[in-house]
Amino acid sequence: MGTREKRDLASARDEADSATEELREALAGHAITLPSLQTDPVTYAGDHRHPLVSLGRCNVETARKLAAVLRTAWSEGGAR
């Protein structure tokens, strides 16, 4: 793997970490915590150019709170 490819890979990983933190902060603003929210560990295991964010597991109460926030955003003309 060349220097440019390594930089691209590092940039993709940084982007995934940033997106994960943005999501964590946005959820916290609605008192929602996804305990397992993280950049997918497989992202760091190889040459994954398209890293994933693992939303992990949550309990029923958290799932319902998240659904309620999304429904509210939808009804207020949010992203569709």
Stockholm file with secondary structure:
# STOCKHOLM 1.0

chainA/1-80         MGTREKRDLASARDEADSATEELREALAGHAITLPSLQTDPVTYAGDHRHPLVSLGRCNVETARKLAAVLRTAWSEGGAR
#=GR chainA/1-80 SS CCHHHHHHHHHHHHHHHHHHHHHHHHHHTTTCCCTTCEECGGGGTTTCSSCCEECCCCCHHHHHHHHHHHHHHHHTTCCC
#=GC SS_cons        CCHHHHHHHHHHHHHHHHHHHHHHHHHHTTTCCCTTCEECGGGGTTTCSSCCEECCCCCHHHHHHHHHHHHHHHHTTCCC
//
